[in-house]
Amino acid sequence: MAMAMTMGVCVSSIFKFSSYNYNNKPVTVAVHKNEKMGVPYNLKEGQSRIFHKLPSGLNMEVIVQKKNKESRNDVENEKHYSLVFVHGSYHAAWCWAEQWLPFFSESGYDCYALSFLGQGESDEPEDTVAGTLQTHARDVADFIHRNIRSPPVLLGHSFGGLIIQYYISNLGNNKLKENLYPELRGAVLVCSVPPSGNSGLVWRYLISKPIAAFKVTYSLAAKGFQSSLSLCRETFFSGTMEDHVVKRYQELMKESSRMPLFDLRKLNASLPVPSVPNLPLEVLVLGANNDFIVDAEGLKETAEFYGVSPVCVEGVAHDMMLDTSWDKGAEVILSWLNGLHK
């Protein structure tokens, strides 16, 4: 079952690592004019859309918003690391550009939001699905290696959080002939799929919440959220979100995924994510108390996996970065980021 096409969990670790600097210069990326989404996302002031060419020759969409040098907090404005955002299923780079990129750039961070292949304005691979945990994580790693000078903080939502977990599991992997995964300053998992995948969530819903299980499966696996405004709201947002806002996001989500992000059978066969002894970075696990997809047990599983306490934000739903109270989660992350400087 594909119930967890958009789930979430996040964590914070007690381990830190020293700063590291890449000597390679940022790679020049092309700007494309042909829009792939039938409902294009119009960028906000201060944002730009570039395309990073992957080793495969395919182009990955990146929405960029550099830090505001006249930000509200001049002391915190001189950040030495960037934020890289990765989305989950039925979303693309635009989901970060709506609220969180302006917020964090105003707070002094250079921000980069990626769209995986087959999603948003990125190119499509010659396959029936966009990729695997490995290929998506490698695409993120390639972008970071070629464009970000010092280790960034990686933020992922839903299945994007699972991709980050796979990325983390490969940090310092001595089995690899070369280090394919650049180091990170930290990671934030926002309403993320747990490291074991969605099977535990599915069974818990079937046993304890059969009606909710049917709704979530119909909404995500059968894409029912695309035709029902009320189901779209219930799946991703708070009940107070106005119809016209839900409709706008619904249309963008319809156009965001031209192919599935994963083959879920192959994905489940590759899980759980390998554990990482002596985790070399700090991780924040962030959940939403009104999340219709990821339950408290799923949040707890991810937190325990990394040996940290989860943070559950009150009054927000699964799409925390787009919800009516999007600032609540953003403020929690900002406070955590500021703690990385100490």
Contacts in CASP RR format, 6 or more apart in sequence:
PFRMAT RR
TARGET T0000
AUTHOR 0000-0000-0000
METHOD contacts of the structure
MODEL  1
MAMAMTMGVCVSSIFKFSSYNYNNKPVTVAVHKNEKMGVPYNLKEGQSRI
FHKLPSGLNMEVIVQKKNKESRNDVENEKHYSLVFVHGSYHAAWCWAEQW
LPFFSESGYDCYALSFLGQGESDEPEDTVAGTLQTHARDVADFIHRNIRS
PPVLLGHSFGGLIIQYYISNLGNNKLKENLYPELRGAVLVCSVPPSGNSG
LVWRYLISKPIAAFKVTYSLAAKGFQSSLSLCRETFFSGTMEDHVVKRYQ
ELMKESSRMPLFDLRKLNASLPVPSVPNLPLEVLVLGANNDFIVDAEGLK
ETAEFYGVSPVCVEGVAHDMMLDTSWDKGAEVILSWLNGLHK
1 198 0 8 1.000
1 202 0 8 1.000
1 217 0 8 1.000
1 221 0 8 1.000
2 198 0 8 1.000
2 217 0 8 1.000
2 220 0 8 1.000
2 221 0 8 1.000
2 264 0 8 1.000
3 198 0 8 1.000
3 201 0 8 1.000
3 202 0 8 1.000
3 205 0 8 1.000
3 213 0 8 1.000
3 216 0 8 1.000
3 217 0 8 1.000
3 220 0 8 1.000
3 221 0 8 1.000
3 293 0 8 1.000
4 158 0 8 1.000
4 159 0 8 1.000
4 193 0 8 1.000
4 197 0 8 1.000
4 198 0 8 1.000
4 201 0 8 1.000
4 202 0 8 1.000
4 220 0 8 1.000
4 293 0 8 1.000
4 294 0 8 1.000
5 89 0 8 1.000
5 90 0 8 1.000
5 158 0 8 1.000
5 159 0 8 1.000
5 220 0 8 1.000
5 221 0 8 1.000
5 261 0 8 1.000
6 88 0 8 1.000
6 89 0 8 1.000
6 90 0 8 1.000
6 91 0 8 1.000
6 157 0 8 1.000
6 158 0 8 1.000
6 159 0 8 1.000
6 191 0 8 1.000
6 220 0 8 1.000
6 235 0 8 1.000
6 236 0 8 1.000
6 293 0 8 1.000
6 318 0 8 1.000
6 319 0 8 1.000
7 158 0 8 1.000
7 159 0 8 1.000
7 191 0 8 1.000
7 192 0 8 1.000
7 193 0 8 1.000
7 194 0 8 1.000
7 198 0 8 1.000
7 201 0 8 1.000
7 291 0 8 1.000
7 293 0 8 1.000
7 294 0 8 1.000
7 298 0 8 1.000
7 318 0 8 1.000
8 157 0 8 1.000
8 158 0 8 1.000
8 161 0 8 1.000
8 189 0 8 1.000
8 190 0 8 1.000
8 191 0 8 1.000
8 192 0 8 1.000
8 193 0 8 1.000
8 194 0 8 1.000
8 287 0 8 1.000
8 291 0 8 1.000
8 293 0 8 1.000
8 294 0 8 1.000
8 298 0 8 1.000
8 299 0 8 1.000
8 302 0 8 1.000
8 318 0 8 1.000
9 161 0 8 1.000
9 189 0 8 1.000
9 191 0 8 1.000
9 192 0 8 1.000
9 193 0 8 1.000
9 194 0 8 1.000
9 285 0 8 1.000
9 286 0 8 1.000
9 287 0 8 1.000
9 294 0 8 1.000
9 298 0 8 1.000
9 299 0 8 1.000
9 301 0 8 1.000
9 302 0 8 1.000
9 303 0 8 1.000
9 310 0 8 1.000
10 161 0 8 1.000
10 188 0 8 1.000
10 189 0 8 1.000
10 190 0 8 1.000
10 191 0 8 1.000
10 192 0 8 1.000
10 283 0 8 1.000
10 284 0 8 1.000
10 285 0 8 1.000
10 286 0 8 1.000
10 287 0 8 1.000
10 299 0 8 1.000
10 302 0 8 1.000
10 303 0 8 1.000
10 310 0 8 1.000
10 311 0 8 1.000
11 189 0 8 1.000
11 283 0 8 1.000
11 284 0 8 1.000
11 285 0 8 1.000
11 302 0 8 1.000
11 303 0 8 1.000
11 305 0 8 1.000
11 306 0 8 1.000
11 307 0 8 1.000
11 308 0 8 1.000
11 310 0 8 1.000
12 282 0 8 1.000
12 283 0 8 1.000
12 284 0 8 1.000
12 285 0 8 1.000
12 306 0 8 1.000
12 308 0 8 1.000
12 309 0 8 1.000
12 311 0 8 1.000
12 336 0 8 1.000
13 279 0 8 1.000
13 281 0 8 1.000
13 282 0 8 1.000
13 283 0 8 1.000
13 306 0 8 1.000
13 307 0 8 1.000
13 308 0 8 1.000
14 282 0 8 1.000
14 308 0 8 1.000
15 278 0 8 1.000
15 279 0 8 1.000
15 280 0 8 1.000
15 281 0 8 1.000
15 282 0 8 1.000
16 281 0 8 1.000
16 282 0 8 1.000
16 340 0 8 1.000
17 183 0 8 1.000
17 280 0 8 1.000
17 281 0 8 1.000
19 80 0 8 1.000
19 150 0 8 1.000
19 151 0 8 1.000
19 185 0 8 1.000
20 150 0 8 1.000
20 151 0 8 1.000
20 183 0 8 1.000
21 149 0 8 1.000
21 150 0 8 1.000
22 145 0 8 1.000
22 148 0 8 1.000
22 149 0 8 1.000
22 150 0 8 1.000
22 182 0 8 1.000
24 145 0 8 1.000
24 146 0 8 1.000
26 146 0 8 1.000
26 147 0 8 1.000
26 148 0 8 1.000
26 149 0 8 1.000
27 52 0 8 1.000
27 53 0 8 1.000
27 146 0 8 1.000
27 147 0 8 1.000
29 50 0 8 1.000
29 51 0 8 1.000
29 52 0 8 1.000
29 53 0 8 1.000
29 59 0 8 1.000
29 62 0 8 1.000
29 147 0 8 1.000
30 50 0 8 1.000
30 51 0 8 1.000
30 53 0 8 1.000
30 59 0 8 1.000
31 49 0 8 1.000
31 50 0 8 1.000
31 51 0 8 1.000
32 51 0 8 1.000
32 59 0 8 1.000
32 121 0 8 1.000
35 121 0 8 1.000
36 120 0 8 1.000
36 121 0 8 1.000
36 122 0 8 1.000
36 258 0 8 1.000
37 92 0 8 1.000
37 120 0 8 1.000
37 121 0 8 1.000
37 252 0 8 1.000
37 255 0 8 1.000
37 256 0 8 1.000
38 255 0 8 1.000
39 251 0 8 1.000
39 252 0 8 1.000
39 254 0 8 1.000
39 255 0 8 1.000
41 92 0 8 1.000
41 94 0 8 1.000
41 97 0 8 1.000
41 252 0 8 1.000
43 49 0 8 1.000
43 63 0 8 1.000
43 97 0 8 1.000
44 65 0 8 1.000
44 97 0 8 1.000
44 98 0 8 1.000
44 101 0 8 1.000
44 102 0 8 1.000
46 65 0 8 1.000
46 66 0 8 1.000
46 105 0 8 1.000
47 63 0 8 1.000
47 64 0 8 1.000
47 65 0 8 1.000
47 97 0 8 1.000
47 101 0 8 1.000
48 63 0 8 1.000
48 64 0 8 1.000
48 65 0 8 1.000
49 61 0 8 1.000
49 62 0 8 1.000
49 63 0 8 1.000
49 64 0 8 1.000
49 121 0 8 1.000
50 61 0 8 1.000
50 62 0 8 1.000
50 64 0 8 1.000
51 59 0 8 1.000
51 60 0 8 1.000
51 61 0 8 1.000
51 62 0 8 1.000
51 121 0 8 1.000
51 122 0 8 1.000
52 59 0 8 1.000
52 60 0 8 1.000
52 62 0 8 1.000
52 114 0 8 1.000
52 142 0 8 1.000
52 143 0 8 1.000
52 146 0 8 1.000
52 147 0 8 1.000
53 59 0 8 1.000
53 60 0 8 1.000
54 60 0 8 1.000
54 117 0 8 1.000
54 139 0 8 1.000
54 142 0 8 1.000
55 142 0 8 1.000
56 125 0 8 1.000
58 117 0 8 1.000
58 122 0 8 1.000
58 123 0 8 1.000
58 124 0 8 1.000
58 125 0 8 1.000
59 122 0 8 1.000
59 123 0 8 1.000
60 114 0 8 1.000
60 115 0 8 1.000
60 116 0 8 1.000
60 117 0 8 1.000
60 122 0 8 1.000
60 123 0 8 1.000
60 139 0 8 1.000
60 143 0 8 1.000
61 92 0 8 1.000
61 93 0 8 1.000
61 114 0 8 1.000
61 115 0 8 1.000
61 120 0 8 1.000
61 121 0 8 1.000
61 122 0 8 1.000
62 93 0 8 1.000
62 112 0 8 1.000
62 113 0 8 1.000
62 114 0 8 1.000
62 115 0 8 1.000
62 143 0 8 1.000
63 93 0 8 1.000
63 94 0 8 1.000
63 96 0 8 1.000
63 97 0 8 1.000
63 101 0 8 1.000
63 112 0 8 1.000
63 113 0 8 1.000
63 115 0 8 1.000
64 110 0 8 1.000
64 111 0 8 1.000
64 112 0 8 1.000
64 113 0 8 1.000
65 97 0 8 1.000
65 101 0 8 1.000
65 102 0 8 1.000
65 105 0 8 1.000
65 110 0 8 1.000
65 111 0 8 1.000
66 105 0 8 1.000
66 110 0 8 1.000
66 111 0 8 1.000
67 77 0 8 1.000
67 79 0 8 1.000
67 105 0 8 1.000
67 107 0 8 1.000
67 108 0 8 1.000
67 109 0 8 1.000
67 110 0 8 1.000
67 111 0 8 1.000
68 77 0 8 1.000
68 105 0 8 1.000
68 106 0 8 1.000
68 108 0 8 1.000
69 77 0 8 1.000
71 77 0 8 1.000
71 105 0 8 1.000
71 106 0 8 1.000
71 107 0 8 1.000
71 108 0 8 1.000
72 106 0 8 1.000
72 107 0 8 1.000
73 107 0 8 1.000
73 108 0 8 1.000
76 107 0 8 1.000
76 108 0 8 1.000
76 338 0 8 1.000
77 108 0 8 1.000
78 108 0 8 1.000
79 108 0 8 1.000
79 109 0 8 1.000
79 110 0 8 1.000
80 150 0 8 1.000
81 109 0 8 1.000
81 150 0 8 1.000
81 151 0 8 1.000
81 152 0 8 1.000
81 153 0 8 1.000
81 185 0 8 1.000
82 109 0 8 1.000
82 110 0 8 1.000
82 111 0 8 1.000
82 112 0 8 1.000
82 148 0 8 1.000
82 150 0 8 1.000
82 152 0 8 1.000
82 153 0 8 1.000
83 104 0 8 1.000
83 109 0 8 1.000
83 110 0 8 1.000
83 111 0 8 1.000
83 112 0 8 1.000
83 152 0 8 1.000
83 153 0 8 1.000
83 155 0 8 1.000
84 112 0 8 1.000
84 113 0 8 1.000
84 114 0 8 1.000
84 140 0 8 1.000
84 143 0 8 1.000
84 144 0 8 1.000
84 148 0 8 1.000
84 152 0 8 1.000
84 153 0 8 1.000
84 154 0 8 1.000
84 155 0 8 1.000
85 93 0 8 1.000
85 96 0 8 1.000
85 100 0 8 1.000
85 101 0 8 1.000
85 111 0 8 1.000
85 112 0 8 1.000
85 113 0 8 1.000
85 114 0 8 1.000
85 155 0 8 1.000
85 156 0 8 1.000
85 157 0 8 1.000
86 113 0 8 1.000
86 114 0 8 1.000
86 116 0 8 1.000
86 136 0 8 1.000
86 140 0 8 1.000
86 154 0 8 1.000
86 155 0 8 1.000
86 156 0 8 1.000
86 157 0 8 1.000
86 160 0 8 1.000
86 161 0 8 1.000
86 163 0 8 1.000
86 164 0 8 1.000
87 93 0 8 1.000
87 95 0 8 1.000
87 96 0 8 1.000
87 113 0 8 1.000
87 114 0 8 1.000
87 115 0 8 1.000
87 116 0 8 1.000
87 119 0 8 1.000
87 156 0 8 1.000
87 157 0 8 1.000
87 158 0 8 1.000
87 160 0 8 1.000
87 256 0 8 1.000
88 156 0 8 1.000
88 157 0 8 1.000
88 158 0 8 1.000
88 159 0 8 1.000
88 160 0 8 1.000
88 161 0 8 1.000
88 261 0 8 1.000
89 158 0 8 1.000
89 159 0 8 1.000
89 220 0 8 1.000
89 257 0 8 1.000
89 260 0 8 1.000
89 261 0 8 1.000
89 262 0 8 1.000
90 220 0 8 1.000
90 225 0 8 1.000
90 253 0 8 1.000
90 256 0 8 1.000
90 257 0 8 1.000
91 119 0 8 1.000
91 157 0 8 1.000
91 158 0 8 1.000
91 253 0 8 1.000
91 256 0 8 1.000
91 257 0 8 1.000
91 319 0 8 1.000
92 115 0 8 1.000
92 116 0 8 1.000
92 119 0 8 1.000
92 120 0 8 1.000
92 121 0 8 1.000
92 122 0 8 1.000
92 252 0 8 1.000
92 256 0 8 1.000
92 257 0 8 1.000
93 113 0 8 1.000
93 114 0 8 1.000
93 115 0 8 1.000
93 120 0 8 1.000
93 121 0 8 1.000
94 113 0 8 1.000
94 120 0 8 1.000
94 252 0 8 1.000
94 256 0 8 1.000
95 113 0 8 1.000
95 157 0 8 1.000
95 252 0 8 1.000
95 319 0 8 1.000
95 321 0 8 1.000
95 322 0 8 1.000
96 111 0 8 1.000
96 113 0 8 1.000
96 155 0 8 1.000
96 321 0 8 1.000
97 113 0 8 1.000
98 321 0 8 1.000
98 322 0 8 1.000
99 321 0 8 1.000
99 322 0 8 1.000
99 326 0 8 1.000
99 327 0 8 1.000
99 330 0 8 1.000
100 111 0 8 1.000
100 321 0 8 1.000
100 326 0 8 1.000
100 330 0 8 1.000
101 111 0 8 1.000
101 113 0 8 1.000
103 327 0 8 1.000
103 330 0 8 1.000
103 334 0 8 1.000
104 111 0 8 1.000
104 330 0 8 1.000
104 333 0 8 1.000
104 334 0 8 1.000
105 111 0 8 1.000
107 334 0 8 1.000
107 337 0 8 1.000
109 337 0 8 1.000
112 143 0 8 1.000
112 147 0 8 1.000
112 148 0 8 1.000
112 152 0 8 1.000
114 139 0 8 1.000
114 140 0 8 1.000
114 143 0 8 1.000
115 121 0 8 1.000
115 122 0 8 1.000
115 256 0 8 1.000
116 122 0 8 1.000
116 130 0 8 1.000
116 131 0 8 1.000
116 136 0 8 1.000
116 139 0 8 1.000
116 261 0 8 1.000
117 123 0 8 1.000
117 124 0 8 1.000
117 125 0 8 1.000
117 130 0 8 1.000
117 131 0 8 1.000
117 135 0 8 1.000
117 139 0 8 1.000
118 124 0 8 1.000
118 125 0 8 1.000
118 130 0 8 1.000
118 257 0 8 1.000
118 258 0 8 1.000
118 259 0 8 1.000
119 130 0 8 1.000
119 256 0 8 1.000
119 257 0 8 1.000
119 258 0 8 1.000
119 261 0 8 1.000
120 255 0 8 1.000
120 256 0 8 1.000
120 257 0 8 1.000
120 258 0 8 1.000
124 130 0 8 1.000
124 258 0 8 1.000
124 259 0 8 1.000
125 131 0 8 1.000
127 259 0 8 1.000
128 259 0 8 1.000
128 260 0 8 1.000
128 263 0 8 1.000
129 259 0 8 1.000
129 260 0 8 1.000
129 261 0 8 1.000
129 262 0 8 1.000
129 263 0 8 1.000
130 136 0 8 1.000
130 257 0 8 1.000
130 259 0 8 1.000
130 260 0 8 1.000
130 261 0 8 1.000
130 262 0 8 1.000
131 261 0 8 1.000
131 262 0 8 1.000
131 263 0 8 1.000
132 262 0 8 1.000
132 263 0 8 1.000
132 266 0 8 1.000
132 267 0 8 1.000
132 270 0 8 1.000
133 162 0 8 1.000
133 163 0 8 1.000
133 166 0 8 1.000
133 262 0 8 1.000
133 267 0 8 1.000
133 270 0 8 1.000
134 166 0 8 1.000
136 160 0 8 1.000
136 163 0 8 1.000
136 261 0 8 1.000
137 163 0 8 1.000
137 164 0 8 1.000
137 166 0 8 1.000
137 167 0 8 1.000
137 170 0 8 1.000
137 181 0 8 1.000
138 180 0 8 1.000
140 154 0 8 1.000
140 163 0 8 1.000
140 164 0 8 1.000
140 167 0 8 1.000
141 167 0 8 1.000
141 180 0 8 1.000
141 181 0 8 1.000
141 182 0 8 1.000
144 152 0 8 1.000
144 154 0 8 1.000
144 182 0 8 1.000
145 182 0 8 1.000
148 182 0 8 1.000
150 185 0 8 1.000
151 182 0 8 1.000
151 183 0 8 1.000
151 184 0 8 1.000
151 185 0 8 1.000
151 186 0 8 1.000
152 184 0 8 1.000
152 185 0 8 1.000
152 186 0 8 1.000
153 184 0 8 1.000
153 185 0 8 1.000
153 186 0 8 1.000
153 187 0 8 1.000
153 188 0 8 1.000
153 337 0 8 1.000
153 340 0 8 1.000
154 164 0 8 1.000
154 167 0 8 1.000
154 184 0 8 1.000
154 186 0 8 1.000
154 187 0 8 1.000
154 188 0 8 1.000
155 164 0 8 1.000
155 187 0 8 1.000
155 188 0 8 1.000
155 190 0 8 1.000
155 333 0 8 1.000
156 163 0 8 1.000
156 164 0 8 1.000
156 187 0 8 1.000
156 188 0 8 1.000
156 189 0 8 1.000
156 190 0 8 1.000
156 192 0 8 1.000
157 190 0 8 1.000
157 191 0 8 1.000
157 192 0 8 1.000
157 319 0 8 1.000
157 320 0 8 1.000
157 321 0 8 1.000
158 190 0 8 1.000
158 191 0 8 1.000
158 192 0 8 1.000
158 193 0 8 1.000
158 293 0 8 1.000
158 318 0 8 1.000
159 192 0 8 1.000
159 193 0 8 1.000
159 261 0 8 1.000
159 262 0 8 1.000
160 192 0 8 1.000
160 193 0 8 1.000
161 189 0 8 1.000
161 190 0 8 1.000
161 192 0 8 1.000
161 193 0 8 1.000
162 192 0 8 1.000
162 193 0 8 1.000
162 194 0 8 1.000
162 195 0 8 1.000
162 197 0 8 1.000
162 273 0 8 1.000
164 187 0 8 1.000
164 189 0 8 1.000
164 192 0 8 1.000
165 189 0 8 1.000
165 192 0 8 1.000
165 195 0 8 1.000
165 273 0 8 1.000
165 302 0 8 1.000
166 273 0 8 1.000
167 181 0 8 1.000
167 184 0 8 1.000
167 187 0 8 1.000
168 184 0 8 1.000
168 187 0 8 1.000
168 276 0 8 1.000
168 279 0 8 1.000
168 281 0 8 1.000
168 283 0 8 1.000
169 273 0 8 1.000
169 274 0 8 1.000
169 275 0 8 1.000
169 276 0 8 1.000
170 176 0 8 1.000
170 180 0 8 1.000
170 181 0 8 1.000
171 181 0 8 1.000
171 183 0 8 1.000
171 184 0 8 1.000
171 276 0 8 1.000
171 280 0 8 1.000
171 281 0 8 1.000
172 179 0 8 1.000
172 181 0 8 1.000
172 280 0 8 1.000
173 179 0 8 1.000
173 181 0 8 1.000
183 280 0 8 1.000
183 281 0 8 1.000
184 281 0 8 1.000
185 281 0 8 1.000
185 282 0 8 1.000
185 340 0 8 1.000
186 281 0 8 1.000
186 282 0 8 1.000
186 283 0 8 1.000
186 340 0 8 1.000
187 281 0 8 1.000
187 282 0 8 1.000
187 283 0 8 1.000
187 284 0 8 1.000
188 283 0 8 1.000
188 284 0 8 1.000
188 286 0 8 1.000
188 333 0 8 1.000
188 336 0 8 1.000
189 283 0 8 1.000
189 284 0 8 1.000
189 285 0 8 1.000
189 286 0 8 1.000
189 302 0 8 1.000
190 286 0 8 1.000
190 287 0 8 1.000
190 320 0 8 1.000
190 321 0 8 1.000
191 286 0 8 1.000
191 287 0 8 1.000
191 288 0 8 1.000
191 291 0 8 1.000
191 293 0 8 1.000
191 294 0 8 1.000
191 318 0 8 1.000
191 319 0 8 1.000
191 320 0 8 1.000
192 285 0 8 1.000
192 294 0 8 1.000
192 302 0 8 1.000
193 294 0 8 1.000
194 200 0 8 1.000
194 201 0 8 1.000
194 294 0 8 1.000
194 298 0 8 1.000
194 301 0 8 1.000
194 302 0 8 1.000
194 305 0 8 1.000
195 271 0 8 1.000
195 272 0 8 1.000
195 273 0 8 1.000
195 301 0 8 1.000
195 302 0 8 1.000
195 305 0 8 1.000
196 271 0 8 1.000
196 272 0 8 1.000
196 273 0 8 1.000
196 301 0 8 1.000
197 267 0 8 1.000
197 268 0 8 1.000
197 271 0 8 1.000
197 272 0 8 1.000
198 268 0 8 1.000
199 268 0 8 1.000
200 297 0 8 1.000
200 298 0 8 1.000
201 293 0 8 1.000
201 294 0 8 1.000
201 295 0 8 1.000
201 297 0 8 1.000
201 298 0 8 1.000
202 213 0 8 1.000
204 295 0 8 1.000
204 297 0 8 1.000
205 212 0 8 1.000
205 213 0 8 1.000
205 216 0 8 1.000
205 295 0 8 1.000
206 213 0 8 1.000
212 292 0 8 1.000
215 231 0 8 1.000
215 234 0 8 1.000
215 235 0 8 1.000
215 292 0 8 1.000
216 235 0 8 1.000
216 292 0 8 1.000
216 293 0 8 1.000
218 224 0 8 1.000
218 231 0 8 1.000
219 225 0 8 1.000
219 228 0 8 1.000
219 231 0 8 1.000
219 232 0 8 1.000
219 234 0 8 1.000
219 235 0 8 1.000
220 235 0 8 1.000
220 293 0 8 1.000
224 231 0 8 1.000
225 231 0 8 1.000
225 232 0 8 1.000
225 235 0 8 1.000
225 236 0 8 1.000
225 250 0 8 1.000
225 253 0 8 1.000
226 232 0 8 1.000
226 250 0 8 1.000
226 253 0 8 1.000
226 254 0 8 1.000
229 243 0 8 1.000
229 246 0 8 1.000
229 247 0 8 1.000
229 250 0 8 1.000
232 246 0 8 1.000
232 249 0 8 1.000
232 250 0 8 1.000
232 253 0 8 1.000
233 239 0 8 1.000
233 241 0 8 1.000
233 246 0 8 1.000
234 292 0 8 1.000
235 292 0 8 1.000
235 293 0 8 1.000
235 318 0 8 1.000
236 249 0 8 1.000
236 253 0 8 1.000
236 292 0 8 1.000
236 317 0 8 1.000
236 318 0 8 1.000
236 319 0 8 1.000
236 322 0 8 1.000
237 246 0 8 1.000
237 249 0 8 1.000
237 317 0 8 1.000
237 318 0 8 1.000
237 319 0 8 1.000
237 322 0 8 1.000
237 323 0 8 1.000
237 324 0 8 1.000
238 290 0 8 1.000
238 315 0 8 1.000
238 316 0 8 1.000
238 317 0 8 1.000
238 323 0 8 1.000
238 324 0 8 1.000
238 325 0 8 1.000
239 317 0 8 1.000
240 324 0 8 1.000
241 323 0 8 1.000
241 324 0 8 1.000
249 319 0 8 1.000
249 322 0 8 1.000
273 305 0 8 1.000
275 305 0 8 1.000
279 306 0 8 1.000
282 340 0 8 1.000
283 306 0 8 1.000
283 308 0 8 1.000
284 308 0 8 1.000
284 311 0 8 1.000
284 332 0 8 1.000
284 333 0 8 1.000
284 336 0 8 1.000
285 299 0 8 1.000
285 302 0 8 1.000
285 303 0 8 1.000
285 306 0 8 1.000
285 308 0 8 1.000
285 309 0 8 1.000
285 310 0 8 1.000
285 311 0 8 1.000
286 310 0 8 1.000
286 311 0 8 1.000
286 312 0 8 1.000
286 313 0 8 1.000
286 320 0 8 1.000
286 329 0 8 1.000
286 332 0 8 1.000
286 333 0 8 1.000
287 294 0 8 1.000
287 299 0 8 1.000
287 310 0 8 1.000
287 311 0 8 1.000
287 312 0 8 1.000
287 313 0 8 1.000
287 320 0 8 1.000
288 294 0 8 1.000
288 312 0 8 1.000
288 313 0 8 1.000
288 315 0 8 1.000
288 316 0 8 1.000
288 317 0 8 1.000
288 318 0 8 1.000
288 320 0 8 1.000
288 323 0 8 1.000
289 312 0 8 1.000
289 313 0 8 1.000
289 314 0 8 1.000
289 315 0 8 1.000
289 316 0 8 1.000
290 315 0 8 1.000
290 316 0 8 1.000
290 317 0 8 1.000
291 317 0 8 1.000
291 318 0 8 1.000
292 317 0 8 1.000
292 318 0 8 1.000
293 318 0 8 1.000
294 318 0 8 1.000
296 312 0 8 1.000
299 310 0 8 1.000
299 312 0 8 1.000
300 310 0 8 1.000
302 310 0 8 1.000
303 309 0 8 1.000
303 310 0 8 1.000
311 332 0 8 1.000
313 320 0 8 1.000
313 328 0 8 1.000
313 329 0 8 1.000
313 332 0 8 1.000
314 328 0 8 1.000
315 325 0 8 1.000
315 328 0 8 1.000
316 323 0 8 1.000
316 325 0 8 1.000
316 326 0 8 1.000
316 328 0 8 1.000
316 329 0 8 1.000
317 323 0 8 1.000
320 326 0 8 1.000
320 328 0 8 1.000
320 329 0 8 1.000
321 330 0 8 1.000
END
